[in-house]
């Protein structure tokens, strides 16, 4: 057993690296062990690889080689080499032959996490480093145009990040997040939050649903937050967090709610103001006689006609109109009494 706090020594002195290979070409991966005679196993997607027409396995002293013949889209994915308690993961990506370009060797050595005998192997994908918890990637990245296989996000895990959205009160809106799954052995864990700490999984119901799916062809996970019958309380900041065994990523986005304005929501005063604003300017000298005519019409009309007459003549203060009519009728009764 290794001493507590001390990382066990690696069994590899040279580790295979992830690579891109044109379709139809062979892919060669090399590894060297610290000493000769060490038994080495090669794996693809967690299953051991045996020598065949497709796979050529060579062991010469401390040097071990895996050759994948005539690679095609079906051969791309996550591979691994295991020696004792040490395991190194690396990826094979297949690109179209006419787009194949020489790729510079990565400057950083692949990460490896050896484990003590009898314990589960702690592995880390080649060339990756876990993001600090709570950090968010700087910018969204999507799949490269024309590229084959599963798209990848070189910064984090997202292929497509949720974007800011706007919706009218009572409407529906869906936020979507896509995560590359070609190099993942298990589905990622995704959480949706409103504000800082409100976990939306506890709010799932008639007006809020969470959906997820997986596209086997593109090897992409789709996660959706669907809000129906949106209200003003739905507005604000949201956050989507995605995590795997050794990586973490998050993205913030906002939802804006607009008030619904319909014909029934317009108050009578607004209608009056809007109507009067389009009326043709009249001669101020004619306003006084017209006003007197309006009050005479209102005084003789039944109460059920007040609103129509006021609307036709541009009277906007309905309460003031009623008070004046009441006063006019009161004065009329006093004068006749």
C-alpha positions as CSV (number, residue, x, y, z in Angstrom):
1,X,0.0,0.0,0.0
2,X,1.3,3.5,-0.9
3,X,1.9,5.8,2.0
4,X,-1.0,8.2,2.7
5,X,-0.6,11.5,0.9
6,X,2.0,10.2,-1.5
7,X,1.2,9.5,-5.2
8,X,2.2,6.0,-6.3
9,X,4.9,5.9,-8.9
10,X,3.7,5.5,-12.5
11,X,4.3,2.3,-14.4
12,X,4.8,4.2,-17.6
13,X,7.8,6.2,-18.7
14,X,6.1,7.2,-22.0
15,X,2.4,7.5,-22.5
16,X,0.2,7.4,-25.6
17,X,-1.3,10.7,-26.8
18,X,-4.6,11.6,-28.3
19,X,-4.5,12.0,-32.1
20,X,-6.5,12.7,-35.2
21,X,-6.2,10.4,-38.2
22,X,-7.6,10.6,-41.7
23,X,-10.2,8.0,-42.5
24,X,-8.6,4.9,-44.1
25,X,-5.2,5.5,-42.5
26,X,-3.7,3.5,-39.6
27,X,-3.5,5.0,-36.1
28,X,-0.5,4.1,-34.0
29,X,-0.2,4.5,-30.2
30,X,3.0,3.9,-28.3
31,X,3.7,3.4,-24.6
32,X,6.9,2.5,-22.7
33,X,7.0,1.0,-19.2
34,X,9.5,1.7,-16.5
35,X,10.8,-1.9,-16.7
36,X,10.6,-4.8,-19.1
37,X,8.3,-7.8,-18.6
38,X,5.3,-5.7,-17.4
39,X,2.0,-7.0,-18.7
40,X,0.2,-4.3,-20.6
41,X,-3.5,-4.3,-21.6
42,X,-5.1,-2.0,-24.2
43,X,-8.8,-1.1,-24.0
44,X,-11.4,0.7,-26.1
45,X,-14.5,2.2,-24.4
46,X,-13.7,0.1,-21.3
47,X,-13.3,-3.3,-23.1
48,X,-10.0,-5.2,-23.6
49,X,-8.6,-5.2,-27.1
50,X,-7.4,-8.5,-28.6
51,X,-5.0,-8.9,-31.5
52,X,-6.9,-9.2,-34.8
53,X,-7.0,-8.0,-38.4
54,X,-8.2,-4.7,-37.0
55,X,-5.9,-4.3,-34.1
56,X,-2.1,-5.1,-34.1
57,X,-0.5,-5.4,-30.6
58,X,3.3,-5.4,-30.3
59,X,5.4,-5.8,-27.2
60,X,9.2,-5.4,-27.4
61,X,10.9,-5.1,-24.1
62,X,9.7,-2.0,-22.4
63,X,8.0,-0.7,-25.6
64,X,4.4,-1.5,-26.4
65,X,2.4,-0.5,-29.5
66,X,-1.2,-0.5,-30.6
67,X,-2.0,-0.1,-34.3
68,X,-5.6,0.4,-35.5
69,X,-5.8,-0.6,-39.1
70,X,-7.9,1.3,-41.7
71,X,-9.6,3.6,-39.2
72,X,-13.2,4.7,-39.8
73,X,-15.8,6.7,-37.9
74,X,-16.7,3.6,-35.9
75,X,-13.1,3.4,-34.5
76,X,-13.0,6.9,-32.9
77,X,-13.6,7.1,-29.2
78,X,-11.8,6.7,-25.9
79,X,-8.9,4.2,-25.6
80,X,-6.7,3.3,-22.6
81,X,-3.5,1.4,-21.7
82,X,-3.2,-0.4,-18.4
83,X,0.0,-1.6,-16.6
84,X,-0.4,-2.9,-13.1
85,X,-2.4,-0.2,-11.2
86,X,-1.6,2.6,-13.7
87,X,-4.1,3.5,-16.4
88,X,-3.8,6.2,-19.1
89,X,-6.7,7.3,-21.3
90,X,-6.4,8.9,-24.7
91,X,-8.7,9.6,-27.7
92,X,-8.8,8.7,-31.4
93,X,-10.6,11.1,-33.7
94,X,-11.2,10.3,-37.3
95,X,-11.5,13.1,-39.8
96,X,-12.2,13.1,-43.5
97,X,-9.2,12.3,-45.7
98,X,-9.2,15.6,-47.7
99,X,-9.3,17.6,-44.5
100,X,-6.5,15.7,-42.7
101,X,-3.7,18.0,-41.5
102,X,-0.7,17.2,-39.5
103,X,-1.4,17.9,-35.9
104,X,1.4,19.3,-33.6
105,X,2.2,17.2,-30.6
106,X,0.6,18.4,-27.4
107,X,3.0,20.3,-25.1
108,X,1.5,18.8,-22.0
109,X,2.0,15.1,-21.0
110,X,-1.2,13.1,-20.5
111,X,-2.6,13.0,-17.0
112,X,-2.6,9.7,-15.1
113,X,-4.0,8.6,-11.8
114,X,-2.6,5.2,-10.6
115,X,-4.4,3.4,-7.9
116,X,-3.3,0.9,-5.3
117,X,-3.7,-2.9,-6.0
118,X,-7.2,-4.1,-5.1
119,X,-8.8,-0.7,-5.5
120,X,-10.7,0.7,-8.4
121,X,-8.5,2.4,-11.0
122,X,-8.8,6.2,-10.8
123,X,-8.4,7.4,-14.3
124,X,-8.3,10.8,-16.0
125,X,-8.8,11.4,-19.8
126,X,-5.5,12.2,-21.6
127,X,-4.7,15.9,-21.8
128,X,-7.5,17.0,-19.6
129,X,-7.4,18.8,-16.3
130,X,-10.3,19.2,-13.8
131,X,-11.8,22.7,-13.7
132,X,-12.0,24.4,-10.2
133,X,-15.4,23.8,-8.7
134,X,-17.8,26.6,-9.4
135,X,-15.9,28.1,-12.3
136,X,-17.5,28.9,-15.6
137,X,-16.0,28.5,-19.0
138,X,-15.2,31.8,-20.7
139,X,-17.0,31.4,-24.0
140,X,-19.4,29.0,-25.8
141,X,-17.9,26.6,-28.3
142,X,-19.8,24.4,-30.7
143,X,-18.8,21.7,-33.1
144,X,-16.4,22.6,-35.9
145,X,-18.2,23.0,-39.3
146,X,-17.7,20.0,-41.5
147,X,-16.1,17.9,-38.7
148,X,-17.1,14.3,-38.2
149,X,-17.8,12.5,-35.0
150,X,-19.0,14.0,-31.7
151,X,-18.4,17.8,-31.3
152,X,-16.1,18.9,-28.5
153,X,-15.7,21.9,-26.2
154,X,-12.0,22.4,-25.7
155,X,-12.6,24.7,-22.7
156,X,-15.3,22.9,-20.8
157,X,-18.0,20.3,-21.4
158,X,-20.7,22.3,-23.3
159,X,-21.2,22.0,-27.0
160,X,-24.0,24.5,-26.8
161,X,-24.7,26.7,-23.8
162,X,-28.1,28.1,-22.8
163,X,-28.7,31.6,-24.1
164,X,-30.6,34.5,-22.7
165,X,-34.3,34.5,-23.5
166,X,-37.4,36.7,-23.6
167,X,-41.0,35.7,-23.3
168,X,-44.4,37.4,-22.8
169,X,-46.4,36.7,-19.6
170,X,-48.3,33.4,-20.1
171,X,-45.9,32.2,-22.8
172,X,-43.6,29.3,-23.0
173,X,-39.8,29.1,-23.4
174,X,-37.2,26.3,-23.6
175,X,-33.5,26.6,-22.6
176,X,-31.2,24.0,-24.1
177,X,-27.7,22.7,-23.2
178,X,-25.7,20.2,-25.2
179,X,-22.8,18.2,-23.8
180,X,-20.2,16.2,-25.8
181,X,-20.3,12.6,-24.7
182,X,-17.8,10.9,-27.0
183,X,-15.2,10.7,-24.2
184,X,-17.5,10.1,-21.3
185,X,-17.9,6.6,-19.8
186,X,-21.0,7.7,-17.9
187,X,-23.7,10.3,-18.6
188,X,-22.9,13.7,-17.1
189,X,-24.8,15.2,-14.2
190,X,-26.7,18.4,-15.0
191,X,-28.3,20.7,-12.5
192,X,-30.4,23.8,-13.2
193,X,-30.6,26.7,-10.7
194,X,-32.5,30.0,-10.4
195,X,-30.6,32.7,-8.7
196,X,-27.7,31.3,-6.6
197,X,-29.1,28.4,-4.7
198,X,-32.6,27.5,-5.8
199,X,-32.4,24.0,-7.3
200,X,-35.1,23.7,-10.0
201,X,-35.3,19.9,-9.7
202,X,-37.4,20.6,-6.6
203,X,-39.7,22.9,-8.5
204,X,-40.7,20.5,-11.3
205,X,-44.4,20.5,-11.9
206,X,-47.1,21.7,-14.3
207,X,-45.2,24.9,-15.4
208,X,-41.6,23.7,-15.2
209,X,-40.2,20.5,-16.7
210,X,-36.7,19.2,-17.1
211,X,-35.9,16.8,-20.0
212,X,-32.8,15.0,-21.2
213,X,-31.9,12.8,-24.2
214,X,-28.9,11.2,-25.9
215,X,-28.1,11.2,-29.6
216,X,-26.1,8.0,-30.4
217,X,-25.2,9.2,-33.8
218,X,-23.5,12.4,-32.7
219,X,-22.7,11.2,-29.2
220,X,-24.2,14.4,-27.7
221,X,-26.4,14.7,-24.6
222,X,-29.3,17.2,-24.8
223,X,-30.6,18.8,-21.5
224,X,-33.7,21.1,-21.6
225,X,-35.4,23.4,-19.1
226,X,-39.0,24.1,-20.3
227,X,-41.0,26.9,-18.7
228,X,-44.8,27.2,-19.5
229,X,-47.2,29.9,-18.5
230,X,-44.4,32.2,-17.6
231,X,-45.1,34.8,-14.9
232,X,-43.2,37.9,-13.7
233,X,-41.8,35.8,-10.9
234,X,-40.0,33.6,-13.5
235,X,-37.8,36.5,-14.6
236,X,-34.2,36.6,-13.4
237,X,-30.8,34.9,-13.6
238,X,-30.5,31.2,-14.1
239,X,-27.5,28.8,-14.1
240,X,-26.8,25.4,-15.7
241,X,-24.1,23.2,-14.1
242,X,-22.7,20.0,-15.7
243,X,-20.2,17.7,-14.1
244,X,-18.5,14.4,-14.8
245,X,-16.1,12.3,-12.7
246,X,-13.2,14.7,-13.3
247,X,-14.6,17.9,-15.0
248,X,-17.0,20.7,-14.1
249,X,-18.5,23.5,-16.2
250,X,-21.3,26.0,-15.7
251,X,-23.1,28.7,-17.7
252,X,-25.2,31.7,-16.5
253,X,-28.2,33.0,-18.5
254,X,-31.1,35.4,-18.0
255,X,-34.9,35.3,-18.6
256,X,-36.8,38.5,-19.3
257,X,-40.6,38.6,-18.9
258,X,-42.6,41.2,-20.9
259,X,-46.1,42.2,-19.8
260,X,-48.9,41.1,-22.2
261,X,-50.8,44.1,-23.7
262,X,-54.1,43.3,-25.3
263,X,-57.2,45.3,-26.4
264,X,-58.9,44.4,-23.1
265,X,-56.1,45.6,-21.0
266,X,-56.2,49.2,-22.3
267,X,-58.0,51.5,-19.8
268,X,-60.5,54.0,-21.1
269,X,-58.2,56.9,-20.2
270,X,-55.4,55.6,-22.4
271,X,-57.8,55.1,-25.2
272,X,-59.0,58.7,-24.9
273,X,-55.4,60.0,-24.8
274,X,-54.5,57.9,-27.9
275,X,-57.6,59.0,-29.7
276,X,-57.1,62.7,-28.9
277,X,-53.5,62.6,-30.0
278,X,-54.6,61.7,-33.6
279,X,-57.4,64.3,-33.7
280,X,-57.0,67.1,-36.1
281,X,-56.1,70.4,-34.3
282,X,-59.1,72.6,-34.1
283,X,-59.5,76.3,-33.8
284,X,-59.3,77.2,-30.1
285,X,-62.2,79.7,-30.7
286,X,-64.4,76.7,-31.5
287,X,-63.6,74.7,-28.3
288,X,-65.8,76.6,-25.9
289,X,-69.0,76.2,-27.9
290,X,-68.3,72.6,-28.5
291,X,-67.7,72.0,-24.8
292,X,-71.0,73.6,-23.9
293,X,-72.8,71.4,-26.5
294,X,-71.2,68.3,-24.9
295,X,-72.5,69.2,-21.4
296,X,-75.9,70.0,-22.8
297,X,-76.0,66.6,-24.5
298,X,-74.8,64.8,-21.4
299,X,-77.3,66.6,-19.2
300,X,-80.2,65.3,-21.4
301,X,-78.8,61.8,-22.1
302,X,-79.5,58.7,-19.9
303,X,-76.5,57.5,-17.7
304,X,-76.0,54.5,-20.0
305,X,-74.9,56.8,-22.8
306,X,-72.4,58.9,-20.8
307,X,-69.3,56.8,-21.7
308,X,-70.1,56.8,-25.4
309,X,-70.7,60.5,-25.6
310,X,-67.6,61.2,-23.5
311,X,-65.5,59.1,-25.9
312,X,-66.9,60.8,-29.0
313,X,-66.1,64.3,-27.6
314,X,-62.7,63.6,-26.1
315,X,-63.7,63.9,-22.4
316,X,-60.9,62.0,-20.5
317,X,-61.8,62.7,-16.9
318,X,-64.8,60.5,-16.4
319,X,-65.1,61.0,-12.6
320,X,-64.8,64.8,-13.0
321,X,-67.5,64.6,-15.7
322,X,-69.9,62.7,-13.4
323,X,-69.3,65.2,-10.5
324,X,-69.9,68.2,-12.8
325,X,-73.1,66.6,-14.2
326,X,-74.3,65.9,-10.6
327,X,-73.6,69.5,-9.7
328,X,-75.4,70.8,-12.8
329,X,-78.5,68.7,-11.9
330,X,-78.4,69.8,-8.3
331,X,-78.2,73.5,-9.3
332,X,-81.0,73.0,-11.8
333,X,-83.3,71.5,-9.0
334,X,-82.4,74.4,-6.7
335,X,-83.2,77.0,-9.4
336,X,-86.6,75.4,-10.2
337,X,-87.4,74.9,-6.5
